[in-house]
Amino acid sequence: MNQLTSTSSLQLHLVPAGRRLDFTPAPGCFAYVYRRCQLEGWQCIAQNARSPFLDTSALPLGTAPEYVVQYQNGAGALMGATPIVQAHPLALPVGPSWVSLR
């Protein structure tokens, strides 16, 4: 994966509803969000994503998901990617917490 400029960062925040990803959109590109768990293959979980992106998927207990955002141009060519970020499994909720959303 090509790295974009230093402004292409990816930040992961644990929120009551799941995992929020903040990233800087690349001009003229579409953002694709990928996730992998337990060193399995990468799974595209969002195409043409906007920041912030909220992953509300329920994950197995003890999973430490990793995320990366890839940027593609209109022809589908990979133009770059953010660094990979990982969430620590002990800090993650197993699923969305509807109790804390009011």
N, C-alpha and C positions, 0 to 999 in steps of 0.2 A: 504494500500500500504506500502510495506517495503521501508525504506529510505536507499539509498546507502551511501557510505562514504561521508565525507564533500566535496570531490572533485566533487560530482555530483550536479552541480549547473545549473540553467537555467536562462539565461539573455534574456530579451525582449528589442528590439530596434525598434523604429518607424523610418522607412525609407520611402523615396518617393514612392517606389514600394509596400509598405505594412508593414508587421510586421516580423522582422527578429529574429529568436530564435537561440541563441548560447548555446550549451550544450556540456558536456564532455562525449564522448562515453564510455560505460562500456565494458571492455575487454570480448570477447566471447559472447556478447549479441547484439540483434537487438533493435534499437530504434523505438518506436511508438509514434508519436506526436498526442496529443488529445487537442481538443478545446471545450469550452462550452461558451454559451452566455446567459445572462439573467437567470442564474441558471437553465438552462435546462440540459438535459443529455449530457454526454461527447460524442463527435464525433471524431472518429479516422480520421485524415486528412492526415496522412503519415505513411507508413509502411517501415521499414528498412531505416529510414531517416538518413541523414547525416547533420552534423553541418558545417556551418550555414544552417538553414532551413528558407525559405521565404514563408510566408503565404500571398498570393496575393488575397485572396477571398474578394469580396465586402461584407461588413456587413451593417446591418440596422443602420441608424443614431442613435447615442446615445448608441450604444452597447459597453459594456466593456468586451471584450473577456478575458477568462482565458485560460492558457495553462499549460500542464504538459507533460513530456516525461516519458514513461514507458519503462523499459528494460526487454526483454524476452530472454530466452535462445533458443537454436535450437528446443527444444521440445515444446515451447510455454508457458513455466512456467514463471510467473512473478518473476523477480529477484530483482526489485526495481523500484524506481521512483524519479524524481526530486521534489523539492517543487513546488507548484502552483505559477504562476506569473500572474498578471492581468494588462491590459493596461487601462489607464484612458480614458474615451470616448471622452473628449474634445480635446485630443491631437491626436486622430486617424483620418486619412483620411477616407472618406466614401468608397473609392475604390482606386485602383492603380492610381497614378498620372503619366501619360505618358508625361506631359509637362516638368517635371523636369528630365526626363531621356534623356540624350543626348549621 
